Amino acid sequence: MPLTAKVATSNHLTWNMWLWLVWLLPAVLIAIKVFAPGGQEKLFLMLLSPIIILLAGLLGWLPRFVLKKRGFGYSPSGVSAVFAVHWWAFSLCVLGIDGADHMGPIPSPLSLAMPFLGDEIGSDVVRLSMWVTGFSYAALVVLAIFTPVQTQQRRASWTAWVAVAVTPLILIGLGALI
């Protein structure tokens, strides 16, 4: 569907980047984890990365595939917002997992980037992000199935931009409060 005045930029942008983001982001996150200091989780990621990337890509494509089969040529506003929440939570979950080896604990990339968080808050952020990743994926699938066609082209399109901006802040903030 060509970009028209009826479809908000955020919805069109989400739709266009969806296909490559579901493959590229997991690969980049795994590469960051593999090249960061770590222990046994690096070996796990190196060996299982093809399976992890394949599963993330195929599962990530599912909601868009459902939307396309239903006649959408753009991402509805609610789906765009949940999509942003999902991938932020997924990223914080992967980057927040600590490592360990025979020498002791190894800080996660999230802890290295934000040392003020500490180990306990970092672990809380990971747990919270895992839950949000699961719930947001379920919400993506439900929204893909039940959102009426030709709705949410412009209405509430600002929610996607807000989700991109505040999701990491909320997840880290809630992790600090838990």
N, C-alpha and C positions, 0 to 999 in steps of 0.2 A: 504494500500500500504506500503510495507516495505521501510525503509529508504535506499535510494540508493545515489550514488555519484551525481546523476543528480539533486536532490532536496536539496536546501540550508537548513541549520540547522534552520534558522529563520522561514522559511516557514513550515518546518515540526513541529517545536515547536509550532508555532501559531495554526496549525491544531490540534495538540494533546491537547493543553490546552483550546481550544475554548469551548469544551463541558462543562467543569466544571467552567470556568471563568465566563460565562454568568449567572450562578446561584449563585456562591460563592461571587463574587465581590459585587453585589447589597446587598446581605445579610450582608456582613461584613461592608459595608458603612452604612447601616441602623443601625446595632448594634453600630457602633461608634457614630452615631448621637443620638441614644437612651441613651447611657451611658454618653454622654457629657452633660454639662449644657444646659438646654433648657427649653422651655415653651410648647406652644400648638402644635408646630410641632412634638414634641416627641409623644404626644397622637395620632396625625394624622399618624405618621409612625408606631407606635405600632399596631394600628387598621388596617391599610391598607397594612402593610408589606407583608402579603401573596399574595395579588393582585399585588403589585408592583414587587415583586420577580418573580412571575409567568409571568407577562407581559415582564419584562426585559429578563427573560430566554427564553421565546418562541420567542420574537422578535430577541433576540441575536442569536438564533439557525437558524433563517431563511436564512441568507446568506450562512452559512455553508451547510445547507440542500440543497440549490439550487446548490452550487458547487458540492456536492456529487452526486446529481441526474444527473449533467452534466458530471460526470466521473472523477472529481478531487479526488485525494487521498492526497492532500497537499493544503496549502493556497498559491495562487500566490503572488508574491512579492508586488504588488500594494495593494492587499487585506490585506496582513500582516501589511503593513505600516498604512493603513487607520484603521484597527482594533486597533492598538496601540493608534492612535490619538483619536479614538472614546471612548475607555475606560478610557483614561487619562482625557478627557474632561468631561465624565460622572462623574468620581470621584471628580474632582475639583468642578463641579456643585453641587453635593450633599454635599460635605464637606464644601463648602463655604457659604451655606445658613445660615443666622443668625436666631436667635430665639428671642422671647420676652415673657415676662410674666407681671404680675401686678407691678413688681418692676422696669421694664424697659428693655432695650435691653440686649440680651445675646449673647456673641461672638460665632462665628461658630468655629468648629474644625480647619478650615483653619486659622482663625484669631488667635486662641490659639497657633497653631504651628508656625505661621509667624506673630507675632504682629506688625512688622514693616510695614505691608501692609496697615493697617488702614481699617476703615469701608467702605469708598468710593471705594477704589481700590478692596477690597474684593467683593463688590457688582458688580463692573465692570467685575471682573473675573468670577463671577457666570453667569452674562448675556452673556458674550462672550462664556463661556463654554456650555451654553444651546444651543446657535446657532451652535457651532461647533459639539455638540453631534448630533443634528438633521441632519445637512448637512453630517456629516461623516457616519451616518447610511444610509442615502439615497445613498451615494457614495458606501457603502459596498454592498447594494442590486444591484445597477447598475453594479458594477464590477463583482459581482457573476453571473449576467445574461449574460453579454457581453464579459467577458474575454475568449479568445480562449483557448480551452483545450490544455494541454501539452505546455503551454507557461509560461514564467516567473518562471521557476523552480529555476534558479540561477541568471538570469539577474536582476540587481538592488535589490538583496536580502539585501544589506546593508541598504536600505531605512527603513526597519522595525526596525533595531537597532537605527538608527538616530531618527526615530519617537518616540521610547521609551525614548530616552535620552533628546530630546529637546522639546517635546510637552508641558510638564508642564512649562518649562522656557519661552516658547513663549507665552502661554496663560496668565501667570502671568505678563510677561513683557508688553504684549499688554494691559492687564487690567490696568497696571500702566500708560500707555500712553493715554488711552481713557479719 
